Amino acid sequence: MAILPGRYSAKIDGDFVVFLIGMRVNKPLQVRKWFPVFTAMPRMINELKKDPDSGFLHAYNAIGTQGPFLVQYWRSFEHLERFARDPGSAHLPAWKRFNQAIGGAGEVGIWHETYRVRAGEYESIYGNMPRIGLGLVGEHAPLGSTSTAARRLDVRPEDQAPVAGY
């Protein structure tokens, strides 16, 4: 991934959804319990990438203090929910397998958070970074050094940066 020197921002047309999903290995020695959970998500993402009508926009992996997680961008909540409930997709069978194999036993934990983002109700900045996140999903454009989060969100159009930018 090429590093793009300078400051950039990203814009996406319309509303969208950010979906975070992760897992936590609670009992590391129980590999047979948590490994299937760990390997299920890449299959789902590959399935989604092959279907341009799914509403799936992009995903990337991350590691947090509690374990691995995935940041996903979706066109709408309806697209995300349709995939989650589709018996023909990879997700619903994996969800059923998890409930049967793990349930409340606790060898592995899972979590997710869903954020519905209205058009224009977000801001982004990327300084000396390769394209990432919304920068891969939407329009990735150079940003002047006088831009601030308050200006990009139109909270205070006359806002001045407290620190000189590059």
Protein Blocks (a to p, Z undefined) as FASTA:
>chain_A
ZZdedjdddddehjddddddddddfblmlmmlmmmmmmmmmmmmmmmmmmmknopabdcd
dddfkbccdddddfbfklmmmmmmmmkbmklmmmmmmmmmnmmnopaccddddddddehi
accddehiacehjllmmccddddfkbcfklmnomammbccfbdcZZ
